[in-house]
Structures are given as structure tokens and as C-alpha cells.
Amino acid sequence: MSTRTRRTKKEWEETTLKPALKRYPEREARFETVSGIEVDALYTPEDMPDFDYERDLGYPGQYPFTRGVQPNTYRGRVWTMRQYSGYATAEESNRRYRYLMKHGQTGLSVAFDLPTQMGYDSDHLLARGEVGKVGVPICTLADMEALFKGIPLDKVSTSMTINATAPILLAFYIAVAKKQGVDISRLDGTVQNDILKEYIARGTYIFPPRPSMRLITDVFRYCTEHLPSWNTISISGYHMREAGATAVQELAFTFANAIEYVQAAVSAGLDVDSFAGRLSFFFVSHNNLFEEAAKFRAARRIWAKIMREHFGAKNPRSWMLRFHTQTAGVTLTAQQPENNVVRATVQSLAAILGGTQSLHTCSKDEALSLPSEEAVQLSLRTQQVLAHESGVTETVDPLAGSYYVEHLTNTLERETNKYLKRIEDLGGATAAIEKGFQQREIQESSYRFQKDVESGKHVIVGINKYTSPYPPMKGLFKLDPAEIRKQIEGLNRVRKERDKARVEAGLAMLEKAARGTENTMPIFVECAEAYATIGEMCDVLRGVFGAQREFLVF
């Protein structure tokens, strides 16, 4: 910053700002983002003293990718519009997918119910009351066939939010493609496959961390050889942010997990450039528009440096951060639910300004139930209006050069790197999880945020300020118990009609592979094609790997 600019800013403060503050005092003693980053009244070149355009920003499509991984971003093609969906039964979910595709959705995003996520069949005792509630139940290949009936898998990109049982669901998907006559090398999509964040924030783990990491690297190796267009993992910050993490913690803990995954694959003998280009990420977009847009810009720069400088990746594709974004479910309120439309719009805009490649916009009624078709359509229309009517897609990285946004971008990068150093000193992400570090940090952030809400420091419209009566929402989704009975009847029918000897042979091969070093993925595919159930396969792995208990954190 020049001496003249510094002098004129001082003059502005004395002659213009101070007299105004006497008449109109500021609302807060300290302004800050949701994550606690202090926000000044004005930003100038003084707030970017060491800024170097080529080093810190560069150009879109070039290292360090701060301005985007594609040279022309949305001027060529807008982001993939996904709506996360799945409920009741595979047949019902298939009907919803067709509805969404009819209204312009450009990619499928599958939600699985909790029993499927935890490796239990729908008729298991622990599955009672949970079948089909937060996603679709998938017990066997028959369910997966019904889920994608009439949807050619070589014509659609599919994202599957599944972690502990990710290899099994991917095996079901591959088996469906083969039955459709699709060359599996043409399959396009993503499997979340991010188990470490489950131990930190979400809880749908089955096995201990280290054998779970082995299953992940098996997926990496298999897809490198057979599914070259498939994203083998979607490393997620979303769920940690939903649990109460700050924006800095979301970035830091996500990248710490990513480093662990990449290191595990490299240690298993894979060349980093053979798989790094198919890694993807999953972030959340919250209400603070500028902090969130800056977060995504900082994330690209951080990841590019990690891959090039830490892992020595040579291929520029390995340096690129590609990510899906979902608006923040945790910000949705049951009170005055129409306000959620505004929240989701702001959050979607932040993700777009930050350069997301894929976006899911939450529906206004999700704090009350699974979303209705009307609410889902409105969420999709929100994305379409932003894409085609707002003008934000017409230039690349439109916030670049804003003193405030660049300051936030630099601050988020700096604070994220501090956390990454702390986790490295603890022995890496897995070791830190086993010590409870990330869990404790998130708990403390969540507690501070809740105290700010209760004190009124953080305003949530309709909750602690601007409250008013509101009419109850109509048309809320209700799960029909008959659908659950139908799901269990179908499962029993598959068990009765399948080749029992083939199932037993496949499960025996799976046990042998799990005890040894053979890649489990081809055997999961064999078990899937034999119509073995997800519960049967997971029981085999529980017998070999054991079951993980919660890491207690005080």
C-alpha cells in the first residue's frame, strides 16, 4: 500500500468516519463472520501487503487455481444440478428421480437409509423404525436394479452418499450397469467413501479406522484399473460443519483427512498421479456469503499446494480441487419455514460465486420432514434462476480483486494451515481422531455458537428475533408403513429365489480376501451378482475386522 493511500485512509477515518459514528454508532462492538473472523469497516490495499497476483491468484484453469479449475467456468457449462433424494423403497425413489430429471436435474444424488449405511438388512432388529426414513434401503442387487430401472447408467452421473458400505454399494452399481449391458469403464459419478469424517462428526462407521482405510484404497485401486471416469472418494467437510465446525475447521479437517487418504494409497503402492485426478470433495455453503465464497477459493489454493508440494504430484489434474456443494441443512428452521428459501438462495449464490462444480439446494421443509415434490422443485428452480437470470455465471470468479474477499481468502488459508500443522504434529488425521482432537474442537465451536444464539449475539430470523406466528406447512411427506412391509417382503423373496451355494461361495471368498491382502472390490462385485445381502457381506467383515465403538471425548 502506498504512503499516499495510507495517509488518505487515515484522513477518511478522521474527517468522515468518526463524525458519522457520533451520529450513528455501530451496531456491534466487534463484527465477525460466523466462524469468528473479525470484519473491519473497510478494506483497502493495506490489508493485502504481500499480495502477488500471479502467485496468489493466477488465471482460471492454472495453478494455484484460486480463480477456478476451468478456464471459462460457467460460460461453457453451468454446474451439475443435483437434488439429494431417496426414501421409502427403491421403486418410490426411482419415481422421484424420474420426476427430478423431468424438471431439469442434471445428475442423480442418492441418499441411503441408516440401516444401509450401517450394513444391516431391512429386517434386522436394529433396522426397526429406520427403514426408508432418511434415504432408500438397498439390501441386494434387486433393490439397486429397481432404483435405476429405466435410467441408463452410461447416460447419467450418479453421486452416492455412502461411506462404511461404499465398496458394497459401488459393487451393486457396477452389477446393475453390467446387467444393462453398459461398459463399466464409461460409468460416471462419485461414491463418498469418506470414513474418517464419520468418526469425527457423523457416526455411520462400522469397522475400526485402519481396516476401513484398507477398503478405501481397494476402491482406489479397482477404479484406477476399471472405472477411469469414476470419482473414488468425495472427501467431506459438510458433515463436520453441520456438527458445529467453523469454516476454518471445515477446511482443515477435510484436508487432513484427504492427506491421510492420499498417503494410504501411496503407501499401498499407487502412483499419486494415477488416482489423484479422480479425488473429489464435498463442502457446505453457509449463510455468510463472502466468507463462504472466499472459503472455496482458499480451498482450491490450499489443495493445489498440498498435492504439488507435499505429495510431489506432476500432473496438473492432480492439483485441481473439484467439489460438490450442498446448502446448509443445519441452518434450516421449522419456525417460519418460508425463510429457508431465502437462506438456501444466499447459500447457493455463495457456492456459485466460489466456483462449485456441482450443487444441491436444500428444500424449505427439510426441518420438518423429508422434502415434498413441490419443495424439491422450488429448490431446483432456485438453481436454475441463479444460472440463467442472475448474471453471476457470465464472468469467471467475479469477486476476485475485492480487498475484503482476498483478505478473507488469505485469512482462511493461513488459519487452515495452522490447524493442518497441529494435526500433523499429532501424527496425522487418524491418530488425531483416536486422540479425540477434531471431535473436541468441533464440540467447543458448536458450544460457542449455541451460546451466541441464546444470548442474541447471533441472530437467527424467526428464532431469537423477528418471531411471529406462522401457519403450519401443508403437504409434508409421510412414510407409508406399507412401503416398509413391501421392502422386507422383497428381501425375503430374493433370499428364497437366489442360488444359495453361489452366495456362500462368494462370502467365503470375501472372508479370505479380508484376512489377506487381495483387493476386495472384485469379490464384492461377485457377491453382489450372486444377490448376497449387504448385511451378510458386512457380517463377514465384522467377523474379520471387528466393530468400532465410539471414540469417547471429554
N, C-alpha and C positions, 0 to 999 in steps of 0.2 A: 504494500500500500504506500502510495506516495506521501511525502510530508504534507503536501497541499491538501490531499484528501483527508488525512488525519486531522489537519487544522480545521477544515471546513465542517467535518463531523462534530468536532468539539464546539464550534460556533453554533451549529444547528441545535445541539443539546442545550446550550446556554440561552440562546436567543429565541428559540422556537418551542423546544420540547418542555423545558421547565415551566414557562408561563402557562402552557396548556395543561400541564399536570396540576397546577394550582387550582384551575377551574374544574378540571375533570380528572380526579385521581384515578389511578389504575385499579382495576377490579381485584387484583391479587398482588400480594407482596412478592410472589415469585410465580412466573409462568413456566410450565414444563409440559413435555409430551406425556402421553400415557405411561411411557416407560421411565419417566423421571429425568429426562434430558432437559436441562434448563433452556428456555427460549427467551432470547433478548428481544427488545422492542424493534431493533433494526439491524440488518446485516449489510456489511459493505466489504470491499476487498480486504479490509483489515482482518476479517475473520477467516481469510484463506491466505495466510502469509507465505506459505511454501507451495502454493498451487502451481502445478505444471500441467498444461493442457494435454500434451501428448502422453506424459507418464500417467496421469490420474484419470483422464477421460479417453483420449484417443478417439477413434471413429467406430461407429457401429459395425459389428462383424469382425473387429480386430482387437487383439489383446490390448488392455485388460478387460474388454467387453463391458465396461461400466455403462455404456450407452446402448447395449443390446448385443445379442449374439447373431442377429440377422442384419445385413447392411440396410435393408429398407423396411424392416419390421412389418407394421400393419399396412403399409402402402401396397405390399404384394398380396398378403393373405392375412385376414384377421385371425385372432386366437381361436383355438378349438373351444367350442361352447359345449360344456358338459353339465349335466344335472345328475347328481349323485342319487341313485334310486335302486330300490329293491325292497320287497316286503311280501308277506303272506306266503306265497308259493312261487315256484319258478314260472308257472303259467300266468299268474297275475302280474308278475314283474315283467314278463315278456310283453304283455299288453301295454304296460306303462312305457316301456322302451319304444314300442311302435308309435305310441301317442307322441312322445317327445321328438322322435325322428321326423314325424309328420309335420311338427311345428318348427322345425329348423335346427334341432340339436345336431351337432356335427361329430360327436363322439360319445360313446357309452361309458358310464361310470357306475360300477356295480357295488352296491352295499350288501354285505353278508350279515346274517343274523349272528347273535352271540354264540350259540352252540357251534355253528360252522367255524367261527373264529377261534373257538377254544377246542376244536377237534372232537366234538360229540355229535352223535347221530340224533335226529329229531325225537326219537322215542327214548332217549336216555333220561334217567331220573333227574339229572342236573339240568336238562334242557326244558323242563316243565315251566311254562309261563313265559318263555323267551323265544319260542319258535316263531319265526316270521315277523318279529316285532320291530327290530331296528335294521332289518335287511332281509334278504332272501335266504331260505335254508337250502343248502346244497349238500346232500348226503352221498350221492352217487352220480355216475356219468349220466344216468337217466334224467336227473334234475338239471344238469348242465345242458343236455340236449333240449329240454323243454324251454330253458331260459333263453336260448338263442335260436329257437325254431323260426325259420323264415328270415333269419338275419345272416347273410353270407359273411363269414369271418374274414375273407380276403378283401372285403369292401368297407370295413368299419374298423375304427381304432377303439380298443376297449381298455379301460383302466379298471383294475380290480383292487379294491382296498382290503387287503388281506395280508396277514403277517406271519403268525406262527404256523399256519397251514398253507402258506403261499405256494410251496412246491406242489402240494396236492391239488390246489385249485388251478394252478397253471397246467398240471398234467391233465385234469379234466378238460380244460380249454383246448389243449393240443389234441386230445382224443376226439372232441367234437369236430374240430377242423378236419381231422383225417377222415371222419365219417362223412363229412360234407364233400370230400374229395379235394380239399384245399391243400396246396403245398405249404407245409408249416413254415418254410423259410419266408413266406410272404405275410405272416402274421404281424400285425402292428398294434402295439399297445404297451401297457405298463402293469406290472404287479408290484404292489407296495413293498412287501418283503423286508420291512424295516423293523427288526425285532428289538433293537436296543432302546428305541423310544418307548416301547411297551413297558420295559422295566422302570423307566423314568416316570412316565406320566399316565399310561392308559390301562395297562394291566391284562391285556389279552395275550399273555405269553403262556406257553405250555412247558417247554423244556428249559433247562439252565442255559445261561448265555453262551457258553463255549460250544456245546453241540449245536445250538441254534445258528451260530456263526458258520459252522461247517455246512449246514443245509443251504445257507445263503450262497456260499462260494460254489456249492454244487450247481445252483441255479445259474450263477455267473458263467461257469464253465460250459454247461449244457447249451445255454442260449448263444454263447460266443460261437459254438460249433453248428447249431441247428436253427436258431431264431435270430438272425443278424439284425433285424429291424425291431426287435423287442427290447423295451426298457426293463432291465433286470431288477431294478430297485427304484423305489421312489422314497428318498430319504426325507423324513417328515419332521418339520418343525411345528406343523399345525397343532398336533395334539398336546405338545408341551406348552404352547401358547394358550390353548384352551384351558389347561390346568392352572394357569396363572403366571407363566413366564413373561418376562419383558421382551421387547423386540430384540434387544442385545442378546438375552439368554436364548431366544428362539434361534438366532443365527449361530451363536457359539455352540450350543449343544447339538444342533443339527450337523454342523461341520465337524465337530468332534466325533460324532457317530460315523459320518462319511469317511473321515480319515481312518477310522477303525476298520470299516468295510474294505476300503481300498487296500490297506495294509494286509488284511487277512487274505485277500485274493492274490496279492503279490507274493506273500509268504507261501501260498499254496502252489506257486509256480507260474501264475498267469502274468503275461506281459501287460503292464499298465495300459498301454495304448490299444490292447486287444479288446478291452471291455469298458474303459473309461468314457468313451463316446456314447455309451448307452445308459449311463447313470442319469437319473433324473431326480428332481427334488419337489417337495410339496410344502408350500408355505401358506400361512393365513394372511388375510388382509383385514386390519382393524380400522377403527374409526378415524384415527389421526391421519388425515390424507397425506400430509407432507412427510411425516415420519415413515409411513408405510412405503410410499414411493421411493424414498431415499434408502430404505432397508433393502429393497430389491436391487437397486443399483449397487449398493455396497456389497451385497451377496455375490453378484457376478464377479466383482473385482477380487474379493477375498478368495473365491473358489479358483479363479484363474491362477492366482499366485500360489495357492496350495498345490495345485496339480503340476504347474511348471517348475516351481522352485523346490517344493518338498519331495514330490514323487518323481521329478525329472521326466514328466511326460513330454514327448516330442511332437505328437500330432495336435494341431490347433483344436481339433474337435474335442480332444481330451480336456482342454482348458475351459470349454464352454459350459456354463451353468444353464441348464434347461429346466424349467419348473412349471408346475401346475399351482394354481392359487384357488383357495376357497374362502369366501367371505366368512366372517367370524360367527359361528353358531352361538358362542358364549355371550355375545352382545345382544342376542335377540331376547325380547321381553314378552311375557304373557300379558302384562298390562299394556294397554294401548297398542295392540299388535300391528296396527297400520303404520306405526312409527318404524317398524322393522324394514319397510320398503325403502325408506329414506336411508337408513343405516346401510342396507345392502347395496344401495346405489353408490353411496360415497365410497364404500369399501371396494366395490367393483372398479370404480374410477381410479382409485389408488393403485390397484393391481395393473390396470391398463397403462397408466402413466409410468409404472415401474417396469413395463415390458414383459408381462407374463405371456407364456405360450399357450396356456390353457386355463380356463376359468369356470368355476361353479359358483353360482349366486344362490345363497340360502333363501328359502321361502318364508313369507311373513308369519306363517302359522306353525313353524317348527318348534317354538317354545311350548306349544300346546299338544301337538300330535305329529305323526308323520304327515308330510305336506299333501294337501289336496291337489288334484289336477289343475284347478283354477290358479292356485298359488304358484305351482311349478311353472305354469305357462307365463305368469306375470314375471317370474324371475328370469326366464329365458328372454322375454320381451325386453327386460331391463338391459341385458347384454346387447341385444340387437339394436336398441335405441342408441346406446353408447357407441356401438360400432358404426352405425350408419347415419346418425343425426347430430352427434355432438361435435364433430370435427377433431376430436383428440387423436384420431388414427391417421391424420393426414401428414404429420411430420414425425420424424424419429426423435424419441427422448425429449419432448417439448419442455421439460423442466430444467434441462441442462443449462448451466451457467447462472442459475438463480443462486445468489450468495447464500441464502438460507438453506436451500436444498443441498448444495455442495457441502456446506458446513455440516449439515446433518449426516450426509453420506460419509464424510470423513470421520465424524464422531462415532458413528455406528461401527465403522471398520476398526477404528482404534480400540474401542471398548470390547468388541468381539475378540480381537486378537489377545487382549489381556486375559479373557476367560480361557481361550484356547491354550495359552501358556500354563495357566493353573491346572487345567485338565491333563496336559502333557506331563507336568511335574508329578501328578498323582499316578501316572503310569498308563494314561490313555483312557478312552471313554468307558470301556468295560470295567477296568479297575476302579474308576471313579464312581461308576454306578454301584459296584459292590460295596464301596465305602459310603454310599448314600449322598454323595456331593451334589449331583444335579437335582435330586429329589428335594434336598433341604433348601437349595437356592430357590427353587420354584415355590415351595411352600411359604418361604419368607416373603417373596414377591406377591404371592396371592393374598397373604395376610395383610400386607401394607395396602394393597389396592382395596380390599374389603373395608379396612378402617377408613380410607379416604371416602368411600361411598357412604358409609354410615355417618361420618362427620359432615357430609355435604361438600367436602373439598372437591370431590369428583362428581360432577352432575350427570345423572342418567335420566333423561327426559321421560316423565311418566312414572318414575320410580321414587326418586328423592326430591324431585322438583317438577313443577307443572303437572301435577297429578290431577286427574279428573275422572268422573265415571265414564265407562265405555261399554257399548253393547257387547254381549257375548258373540263370538265368531260362530258363524253357521257353516255347515258342510265339512266339519272336521272329520278326518279319516278315522274309521274304527275297523279294527281287525275282526273279521268274521271267524268265530271258533270253528266253523265247518271247514275252513281252509286248512286249519291245523290238522284236523282229523284226516282230511284228504292227503296231506303231506305224509303222514305216518302210514296211512294205508298204501300209498305208492311205494314207500320204502320197504314195507313188508312184502309187497308183490315182487319187487326186484330181488330181494333176498331169496324168495321162493323159486324164481324162474332162472336165475343165473347158474353158471357152471361152477359148482361148489369146489371141485377139485382144482380148477384153474385159479380160483380166488386163493385157496390155501397155498398153492404153489407160489403165487405172486407175493403173498405175505411172508412166506418163508425166505424168499429171495431178498425181500426188504429187510428182514431182521439180519440176515447175513451181511448185507451191504452196510447197514447201520453200525454193526460191530467192527467192520473193517474200514477200508479206505475207498471202496468203489463209489463212483458217483451214483447217488440215489435217484436222480431225476428220471433216467430211462426206466427204472423199476417202478417209480410212481406212475409213469405212463402205462406200463404193463398192468399194474394193479387197477388203474382207472378203467382200462379197456376190459378188464375182467369183471367190472362192476363191484369191486371191493368198496366198502363204505369208508367215509372219512374217519369215522370212529374206529374202525378196525385198523386202518393204517396208523392212526395216532396211538392206539393202544400198543401196537408193536414198538413204536418209537419210545413210548413211555417206559416200556419194559427194558429198553436198552439205555436210554439217556437219563431216565428218572424224570420227575416232575418238579418244577421250580416253585418254591414258596416265595411270598412277597419279601423283598428286602425291607426290613423294619428300619425306620428313620425317626430319630427323636431330636 
